[in-house]
Amino acid sequence: MPSSKKKPQQPAQGEPSNPTAPAVETTDPQTNKPNIVDIHTHMYPASYIKLLESRNTIPLIRSFPGHPEPRLVLLPSEVPLLSNPSPTHPPGRPLTEAYTSLDAKIAFMDKHNISISVLSLANPWLEFLSTSPDPSSLLEPALRINVEFEVMCNQHPGRLYFFGVLPLHPENTLCALPLVLSMKMKFKHCRGVIIGTNGLGKGLDDPDMEDVFEMLEEDDLPIFLHPHYGLPNQVFGERAEKGEYGHVLSLALGFPMETTVAVSRMYLSGMFDKFPKLKVILAHGGGTLPFLAARIESCIRHDGYLHKKEKEGRGKIKRSIWEVLNSQVYLDAVVYGEVGLKAAIQASGERGVERLMFGTDHPFFPPLEEGEEEWGSVVMNTEAVNKGLGEGSKEARMVLGENAIKILNLEKP
């Protein structure tokens, strides 16, 4: 056991754990098209919307005159605009029905021939509630959100699954553990949990995360690791802070680097060695890890402090970062291009093509032109798979759907 904290008692038996999924056809016999499984697709359930609408500090949801959709305000830089919003460009991002409507999600899936989606809450999850002095105050909203996802999945059997959200509080991890213990029994469509890079507020190398990691490992619940807010905006300079570059730098560079730093810290702390069966799925193709893994490995080998520490018997990283990427880490294929796709596969080892799973990042990156129906981000990710692996090939079918069905134990309707 990684800590001496008392673990909550195992709940009474409810629904059985999910059985092993049967063999699944990799193409739809009616259309002869590959089964597409989207593991990176977000929604904001009704209770989460209501929670954000009730808040007076960010993150919050507000409506503005002249704008039909309410807006989610996340960034500190946008707070002054709440009291003096621009009539044409109010703060936040519009929460269209694509973020909140199950019918809109199914319509999107049908439009893009997506057979199965694994839903997850988008950032900022529930970490903003961690300032509450009562850790148990996070449990009710987390449970409510997971129940809502389970209800959605029940409405479309075989087409929807979800990654659950956890009530992580920096003062007490025990409030999250009863929910982890009951995930598979309470929610038959739950296939893992989504966690941000902050963990309990100190990152994923925080020793207090060990209880959570241990429980997820024991229950074989994968982590879908997703960045929070990218890097601090000042990193990108004064012009970016003024909004001249939109959100390009924070999304294109900040999010991938946030993931890279978080996983590197987790690796250097020895978390993967402590929990060798823990599965972690990285968003956005693993950030920049496929390109930087060798550099990280070289820096470890040539670091004087780590070398001395190992010589003195004060700790050693047992496996190379390549071994971890090839055994415990999976990547989504939200890379938008053939070069990034091939890098993700190569970084994942000799059988790397078996470790990639397709994603769309819906409802982000929507069409911008009126009358444009196809989501370009979906088209780009699909084309990257087909061009990089060969349209209709066994490898393409694996990335587009077969891998997710096998790894996440999904069942085709």
C-alpha positions as CSV (number, residue, x, y, z in Angstrom):
1,M,0.0,0.0,0.0
2,P,1.4,3.4,-0.9
3,S,0.2,5.1,2.3
4,S,-1.1,4.4,5.7
5,K,-4.4,6.1,5.2
6,K,-7.4,4.0,6.0
7,K,-9.3,3.0,2.9
8,P,-13.1,3.1,2.8
9,Q,-14.9,-0.2,3.0
10,Q,-15.8,-1.9,-0.3
11,P,-19.4,-1.2,-1.1
12,A,-22.0,-3.9,-1.3
13,Q,-22.3,-5.8,-4.5
14,G,-24.5,-4.1,-7.0
15,E,-24.3,-4.4,-10.8
16,P,-21.4,-6.8,-11.8
17,S,-18.3,-5.5,-13.4
18,N,-18.4,-5.2,-17.2
19,P,-17.7,-8.5,-18.9
20,T,-15.1,-8.9,-21.5
21,A,-16.4,-7.4,-24.7
22,P,-17.1,-9.9,-27.5
23,A,-15.3,-9.9,-30.8
24,V,-16.5,-6.9,-32.8
25,E,-16.7,-6.4,-36.5
26,T,-14.3,-3.6,-37.6
27,T,-16.6,-2.5,-40.4
28,D,-20.3,-1.8,-40.5
29,P,-21.8,-4.6,-42.7
30,Q,-24.5,-2.3,-44.1
31,T,-22.1,0.5,-45.2
32,N,-18.8,-1.3,-45.4
33,K,-17.3,1.7,-43.6
34,P,-15.0,1.3,-40.6
35,N,-16.6,1.6,-37.1
36,I,-15.4,4.9,-35.8
37,V,-15.1,5.3,-32.0
38,D,-14.6,8.8,-30.6
39,I,-12.9,8.6,-27.2
40,H,-12.3,12.4,-27.0
41,T,-15.7,14.1,-27.0
42,H,-17.1,16.5,-24.4
43,M,-20.4,17.5,-22.9
44,Y,-21.6,19.8,-20.1
45,P,-24.5,18.0,-18.2
46,A,-27.4,20.1,-16.9
47,S,-26.4,20.0,-13.2
48,Y,-22.9,21.3,-14.2
49,I,-24.4,24.2,-16.1
50,K,-26.6,25.0,-13.1
51,L,-23.6,24.9,-10.8
52,L,-21.6,27.3,-13.0
53,E,-24.6,29.7,-13.4
54,S,-24.9,30.0,-9.6
55,R,-21.3,31.1,-9.1
56,N,-20.0,34.7,-8.6
57,T,-16.3,33.9,-9.3
58,I,-14.7,32.2,-12.3
59,P,-15.4,29.8,-13.7
60,L,-19.0,30.9,-14.2
61,I,-21.7,31.1,-16.8
62,R,-23.4,34.4,-17.7
63,S,-25.7,35.7,-20.4
64,F,-25.2,39.0,-22.3
65,P,-27.7,41.1,-24.1
66,G,-27.7,40.6,-27.9
67,H,-26.1,37.1,-27.6
68,P,-28.5,34.1,-27.7
69,E,-26.2,31.6,-26.0
70,P,-24.9,31.9,-22.4
71,R,-21.1,32.1,-22.2
72,L,-18.6,30.2,-20.0
73,V,-16.0,32.5,-18.5
74,L,-12.8,30.8,-17.4
75,L,-9.9,33.2,-17.7
76,P,-8.9,35.7,-15.1
77,S,-8.1,38.2,-17.8
78,E,-11.8,38.2,-18.7
79,V,-13.1,39.1,-15.2
80,P,-13.0,42.9,-15.8
81,L,-15.1,42.4,-18.9
82,L,-17.9,40.9,-16.8
83,S,-18.9,44.4,-15.5
84,N,-18.2,46.2,-18.7
85,P,-18.7,43.7,-21.6
86,S,-18.2,44.6,-25.2
87,P,-21.5,44.6,-27.1
88,T,-19.9,42.6,-29.9
89,H,-17.3,40.5,-28.1
90,P,-18.4,39.6,-24.6
91,P,-16.1,37.5,-22.4
92,G,-16.0,33.8,-22.4
93,R,-17.0,31.2,-25.1
94,P,-20.6,30.6,-26.2
95,L,-22.2,27.4,-24.9
96,T,-24.1,26.3,-27.9
97,E,-26.3,23.3,-27.9
98,A,-23.3,21.3,-29.1
99,Y,-22.0,21.5,-25.5
100,T,-25.2,20.7,-23.7
101,S,-27.6,18.8,-26.0
102,L,-27.6,15.0,-26.2
103,D,-29.6,15.2,-29.4
104,A,-27.0,17.5,-30.9
105,K,-24.2,15.0,-29.9
106,I,-26.1,12.1,-31.6
107,A,-26.7,14.2,-34.7
108,F,-23.0,15.1,-34.9
109,M,-22.1,11.4,-34.6
110,D,-24.5,10.5,-37.3
111,K,-23.2,13.2,-39.6
112,H,-19.7,12.0,-39.3
113,N,-20.4,8.2,-39.2
114,I,-19.3,7.8,-35.6
115,S,-20.5,4.5,-34.2
116,I,-19.6,5.0,-30.5
117,S,-18.6,8.0,-28.4
118,V,-17.0,8.0,-25.0
119,L,-18.3,11.2,-23.4
120,S,-16.4,13.2,-20.8
121,L,-16.8,16.5,-18.9
122,A,-14.7,19.3,-20.4
123,N,-12.5,21.5,-18.3
124,P,-12.6,23.0,-15.7
125,W,-14.1,19.8,-14.1
126,L,-14.6,20.3,-10.4
127,E,-11.3,21.6,-9.2
128,F,-12.7,25.0,-8.6
129,L,-14.7,23.6,-5.7
130,S,-11.5,22.4,-3.9
131,T,-11.3,25.7,-2.0
132,S,-14.3,24.5,0.1
133,P,-13.2,23.7,3.7
134,D,-15.5,20.6,3.4
135,P,-14.0,18.0,1.1
136,S,-17.2,16.0,1.0
137,S,-18.9,19.0,-0.7
138,L,-17.4,17.8,-4.0
139,L,-18.9,14.3,-3.7
140,E,-22.5,15.3,-4.5
141,P,-21.8,17.3,-7.7
142,A,-19.5,14.6,-9.0
143,L,-22.0,11.9,-8.3
144,R,-24.8,13.9,-10.0
145,I,-22.7,14.5,-13.1
146,N,-21.8,10.8,-13.4
147,V,-25.4,9.9,-13.0
148,E,-26.4,12.2,-15.8
149,F,-23.8,10.7,-18.1
150,E,-25.1,7.2,-17.2
151,V,-28.6,8.3,-18.0
152,M,-27.5,9.6,-21.4
153,C,-25.8,6.3,-22.2
154,N,-28.9,4.4,-21.3
155,Q,-30.9,6.4,-23.8
156,H,-28.6,5.2,-26.7
157,P,-27.5,1.6,-25.8
158,G,-24.3,0.6,-27.4
159,R,-23.5,4.0,-28.8
160,L,-22.5,6.0,-25.7
161,Y,-20.1,5.4,-22.8
162,F,-18.3,7.9,-20.6
163,F,-15.3,8.8,-18.5
164,G,-16.4,9.7,-15.0
165,V,-15.4,12.8,-13.0
166,L,-13.8,12.6,-9.6
167,P,-14.3,14.8,-6.5
168,L,-10.6,15.6,-5.9
169,H,-9.9,17.8,-2.9
170,P,-6.3,18.8,-1.8
171,E,-7.1,18.3,1.9
172,N,-8.6,14.8,1.7
173,T,-8.3,12.2,-1.1
174,L,-10.6,9.9,0.9
175,C,-13.7,11.7,-0.4
176,A,-12.9,10.5,-3.9
177,L,-12.3,6.9,-3.1
178,P,-15.8,5.7,-2.3
179,L,-16.8,7.0,-5.8
180,V,-13.9,5.2,-7.4
181,L,-14.8,2.0,-5.6
182,S,-18.3,2.0,-6.9
183,M,-17.7,3.3,-10.5
184,K,-18.1,-0.1,-12.2
185,M,-21.0,-1.2,-10.0
186,K,-23.0,2.0,-10.1
187,F,-22.3,3.0,-13.7
188,K,-22.2,0.2,-16.2
189,H,-21.2,2.6,-19.0
190,C,-18.3,4.1,-17.2
191,R,-15.0,3.2,-18.8
192,G,-12.5,5.3,-16.8
193,V,-12.1,8.7,-15.3
194,I,-11.1,12.1,-16.7
195,I,-8.5,13.9,-14.6
196,G,-6.7,17.3,-15.2
197,T,-3.0,17.8,-14.9
198,N,-3.4,19.6,-11.6
199,G,-4.6,16.5,-9.7
200,L,-5.2,17.6,-6.2
201,G,-3.7,21.0,-7.0
202,K,0.0,20.1,-6.9
203,G,0.3,18.0,-10.0
204,L,0.3,14.3,-10.7
205,D,3.6,13.8,-8.9
206,D,2.0,14.7,-5.6
207,P,2.3,11.8,-3.2
208,D,-1.2,12.4,-2.0
209,M,-2.4,11.2,-5.4
210,E,-1.1,7.7,-4.7
211,D,-4.3,6.5,-3.0
212,V,-6.3,7.5,-6.1
213,F,-3.9,5.9,-8.5
214,E,-3.9,2.7,-6.5
215,M,-7.6,2.5,-6.5
216,L,-7.9,3.2,-10.2
217,E,-5.2,0.6,-10.9
218,E,-7.0,-2.0,-8.7
219,D,-10.3,-1.4,-10.5
220,D,-8.7,-1.3,-13.9
221,L,-10.2,2.2,-14.6
222,P,-8.0,4.1,-17.1
223,I,-7.2,7.8,-16.6
224,F,-8.1,10.1,-19.5
225,L,-5.5,12.8,-18.8
226,H,-6.6,16.2,-20.2
227,P,-4.9,19.6,-19.9
228,H,-6.6,22.4,-17.9
229,Y,-5.7,25.9,-19.2
230,G,-2.5,25.5,-21.1
231,L,0.5,27.6,-20.1
232,P,0.2,31.0,-18.4
233,N,-0.8,33.6,-21.0
234,Q,2.2,35.8,-20.3
235,V,4.5,33.1,-21.7
236,F,3.2,34.1,-25.2
237,G,3.9,37.8,-24.8
238,E,2.2,41.1,-24.6
239,R,0.4,40.9,-28.0
240,A,-1.1,37.5,-27.1
241,E,-2.3,38.8,-23.8
242,K,-4.1,41.6,-25.6
243,G,-5.9,39.0,-27.7
244,E,-4.2,39.7,-31.0
245,Y,-3.6,36.0,-31.7
246,G,-6.9,34.7,-30.5
247,H,-6.5,31.4,-28.6
248,V,-4.1,29.9,-31.1
249,L,-1.0,29.9,-29.0
250,S,-2.7,28.6,-25.8
251,L,-4.5,25.8,-27.6
252,A,-1.9,24.8,-30.2
253,L,1.2,25.1,-27.8
254,G,0.0,25.6,-24.3
255,F,-2.3,22.6,-24.0
256,P,0.2,20.0,-25.4
257,M,3.1,21.4,-23.3
258,E,0.9,21.2,-20.2
259,T,0.3,17.5,-20.8
260,T,4.0,16.9,-21.5
261,V,5.1,18.6,-18.3
262,A,2.5,16.8,-16.2
263,V,3.4,13.3,-17.5
264,S,7.1,14.0,-17.2
265,R,6.7,14.9,-13.6
266,M,4.6,11.8,-13.0
267,Y,7.4,9.7,-14.6
268,L,10.3,11.3,-12.8
269,S,8.5,10.9,-9.4
270,G,8.3,7.1,-10.0
271,M,4.5,7.0,-10.1
272,F,4.5,4.6,-13.1
273,D,6.9,2.3,-11.3
274,K,4.7,2.3,-8.2
275,F,1.6,1.6,-10.2
276,P,2.7,-0.5,-13.1
277,K,-0.8,-1.6,-14.2
278,L,-2.2,1.9,-14.2
279,K,-3.5,2.9,-17.7
280,V,-3.2,6.5,-18.8
281,I,-4.7,7.9,-22.0
282,L,-3.2,11.2,-23.1
283,A,-5.2,13.8,-24.9
284,H,-4.0,15.5,-28.1
285,G,-1.6,12.7,-29.1
286,G,0.4,12.9,-25.9
287,G,1.2,16.6,-26.3
288,T,4.8,16.9,-27.4
289,L,6.0,13.6,-25.7
290,P,6.4,11.7,-29.0
291,F,8.9,14.3,-30.1
292,L,10.6,15.0,-26.8
293,A,10.7,11.6,-25.1
294,A,14.3,10.9,-26.3
295,R,15.4,14.3,-25.1
296,I,13.8,13.6,-21.7
297,E,15.6,10.3,-21.6
298,S,19.0,11.9,-22.5
299,C,18.6,14.6,-19.8
300,I,17.9,11.9,-17.2
301,R,20.9,9.9,-18.1
302,H,23.2,13.0,-18.0
303,D,21.8,14.7,-14.9
304,G,24.4,14.8,-12.1
305,Y,21.9,15.1,-9.3
306,L,19.9,12.1,-10.4
307,H,23.1,10.1,-11.0
308,K,24.3,10.8,-7.5
309,K,20.9,10.0,-6.0
310,E,21.0,6.6,-7.7
311,K,24.5,5.9,-6.6
312,E,23.5,6.7,-3.0
313,G,20.6,4.3,-3.2
314,R,18.1,7.1,-2.7
315,G,15.9,6.2,-5.7
316,K,16.1,5.0,-9.2
317,I,13.7,5.2,-12.1
318,K,13.3,1.5,-13.0
319,R,12.1,1.8,-16.6
320,S,12.9,4.2,-19.5
321,I,10.3,6.6,-20.6
322,W,10.0,4.5,-23.8
323,E,9.1,1.4,-21.8
324,V,6.3,3.4,-20.0
325,L,5.0,4.8,-23.3
326,N,4.9,1.3,-24.7
327,S,3.2,-0.3,-21.8
328,Q,1.1,2.0,-19.7
329,V,0.4,5.0,-21.9
330,Y,-2.2,5.3,-24.7
331,L,-2.6,8.3,-27.0
332,D,-5.6,9.7,-28.7
333,A,-5.3,10.5,-32.4
334,V,-6.3,14.2,-32.1
335,V,-3.2,15.3,-34.0
336,Y,-4.8,16.8,-37.2
337,G,-2.0,15.6,-39.5
338,E,-0.1,12.6,-40.9
339,V,3.2,13.6,-39.4
340,G,1.9,13.9,-35.9
341,L,0.0,10.6,-36.2
342,K,3.1,8.7,-37.3
343,A,5.2,10.2,-34.5
344,A,2.6,9.1,-32.0
345,I,2.6,5.6,-33.4
346,Q,6.4,5.4,-33.5
347,A,6.7,6.7,-29.9
348,S,4.4,4.0,-28.7
349,G,6.7,1.1,-29.7
350,E,6.7,-1.7,-32.2
351,R,3.0,-2.3,-31.8
352,G,2.3,1.4,-31.4
353,V,-0.6,1.3,-33.9
354,E,-2.5,-0.7,-31.3
355,R,-2.1,2.1,-28.7
356,L,-3.8,4.9,-30.6
357,M,-7.5,5.7,-30.4
358,F,-9.5,8.1,-32.6
359,G,-10.9,11.4,-31.2
360,T,-12.6,14.5,-32.4
361,D,-12.5,17.0,-29.4
362,H,-16.1,17.8,-30.2
363,P,-17.7,20.4,-29.6
364,F,-14.5,22.4,-29.7
365,F,-13.2,23.7,-33.1
366,P,-16.7,24.1,-34.7
367,P,-17.3,25.2,-38.3
368,L,-17.0,29.0,-38.6
369,E,-18.7,29.6,-41.9
370,E,-22.5,29.8,-42.1
371,G,-23.9,26.7,-43.8
372,E,-20.7,24.7,-43.2
373,E,-21.9,21.4,-41.9
374,E,-18.8,19.2,-41.6
375,W,-16.5,19.8,-38.6
376,G,-13.1,20.4,-40.2
377,S,-11.3,19.1,-37.1
378,V,-13.0,15.7,-37.5
379,V,-12.2,15.6,-41.2
380,M,-8.6,16.5,-40.6
381,N,-8.2,13.7,-37.9
382,T,-9.8,11.1,-40.2
383,E,-7.7,12.1,-43.2
384,A,-4.6,11.9,-41.0
385,V,-5.4,8.3,-40.2
386,N,-6.4,7.3,-43.8
387,K,-3.3,9.0,-45.3
388,G,-0.9,7.8,-42.7
389,L,-2.0,4.2,-42.5
390,G,-3.9,3.7,-45.8
391,E,-7.6,4.1,-46.2
392,G,-9.4,0.9,-45.4
393,S,-6.3,-0.8,-44.1
394,K,-6.3,-3.0,-41.0
395,E,-4.1,-0.4,-39.2
396,A,-6.5,2.4,-40.1
397,R,-9.5,0.4,-38.8
398,M,-7.6,-0.3,-35.6
399,V,-7.0,3.4,-34.9
400,L,-10.4,4.5,-36.0
401,G,-12.3,2.1,-33.8
402,E,-11.0,-1.4,-33.1
403,N,-8.4,-0.3,-30.5
404,A,-10.9,1.6,-28.4
405,I,-13.4,-1.2,-28.5
406,K,-10.7,-3.6,-27.2
407,I,-8.9,-1.3,-24.7
408,L,-12.0,0.3,-23.2
409,N,-14.1,-2.9,-23.4
410,L,-16.9,-1.5,-25.5
411,E,-19.7,-3.3,-27.2
412,K,-21.0,-2.6,-30.7
413,P,-24.8,-2.5,-30.9
